Amino acid sequence: MAPNAAFAIELAVFDQHREEWYRSHPGCFVAIQDGVIVDGFFETYAEAFNAGLRKFGVQRGFLVKQVWATEPVYLVS
C-alpha cells in the first residue's frame, strides 16, 4: 500500500467536511476511520485520540486531525 493511500478515505471525509467544521469548531480535533466520524469535537489531540480508541479500538489505524481552514506549513531545515 502506498504511504499516501493509508488514510485516503479518512482524508477525503475530512476534506468534504472541512469548511463546515471550520465554521462551527475551528481548531478542534476530529477522529475518523474509513467513513466513520467519532461523535463530537475535541479540544486536544489526546482527547480525540482517546475517543478514537474507545470507538475504533486498536486493531486498525484511524486519523486524528485538527480543523483548520488551510493546512499549517512547518519549515524543517
N, C-alpha and C positions, 0 to 999 in steps of 0.2 A: 504494500500500500504506500502510495506517495505521501510524503510528510504533509502536504497541503490538503490531502484528501481525508486525513484523520478526523477533522471536525468540520467538513464541508457542509453537512446538513445543519449542524448547530450554528455555524456562521451565517448560513443563508437565512435561518429563522431569526437570528439576531438582526441582520440587515433589514429583513422585512418589517421588523417592529421598531427599529432604532429611533426614527423620528417621533413616533407616538410615545415611546418610553422616555425619550429625552424631554419631551414637553411635560410629562407627568412626574418623572423620577430622575432628574439629571444627577449624575454622579453616583447613583446607586448601583448595586451589583445584581446580576441575574445568573441563574444556573439552568443549563439546557442540556438535554440528552436526546439525540435524534430530533423529533419534532415536539418533544415534551418539555414544557417550561415549568420549573418549580413555582408554585403559587407564592406571590409576594416579591417584594424588592428588599434588598438588604443594604444596610449602611456600610458594612465592611466585607472584605473578601472572605474572611473567616466565617462570618455568619452565612454567607451564600454557599460556601464550600460545605459547611456542616449540614445545611438544608439539603444540598445535593446528595450528600452521603446518606441522609435519612431517607430520601425519596428513591434514589437510584441504587444505593449500595456500593460495593467496591469491586464488583465483577467486571465492569466496563467503565471507561473514562466518560467524563462529562465536562462541559465547558462552563467556566465561571468568567463572566465578562462585565466590565464596568460600562455603564451607559454614558457615552459622550456623543456630542453631535458629530465630531470627527475624531479619528484616532490620534492620540498624542504621539509626537515624534521624539525619540530619545537619541541623543548623539553618543555613540560609543567610539572611542578612538584608541 
